[in-house]
Amino acid sequence: METNRKAAVAAGVLFIVATVAGVMSRVAFLTPVLGLPDPLAAVAANETRVVLGALLLIVGAAAAAGIAIAMYPVMRRHGEALALGSVGFRLIEGTFYLGIVVCLVILLAMGEEAVSSGDPAAFATPVTLVLAAREALGQVGVLAFALGATMYYWLFYRSRLVPRWLSAWGLVTIASLVVSVV
């Protein structure tokens, strides 16, 4: 039982870290910059904000994978294939979020180049493509999260580690998340 408690505490702390890092990254750092009419100029002018947003995304991606790894020993006892699948999908989710970080680094490099070249219009199409890739990576990352979470909620439902109504509510929530992404 002590192992279950340690896993639950670790997963809970990592859940809080992943949530705070993800929200802070988007709300405080990235959306105010990338939501401007000229995102390339905004990125060039707000390099520190973009870097901090990217670092928080890395922290969130690592914490999201850590949740699955922390929960694996407990979940494995109730369904090894689903537990391993949930770990795999959370790792895939983290990988897609790291792809978003790569897009941010590319935007930083393009912003510097646009400023030094004096011709930001030449970067209009590449910036649009990188922003579209960032958006697509985020949506696929959410789908990977949804698949891993579905496996968790099903295991929770079967094992009764949490009340069944709560597990069922999680399954309904994930279904609505998938519908909103698609």
Salt bridges, closest charged atoms under 4 A:
GLU93 OE1 - ARG90 NE 2.57
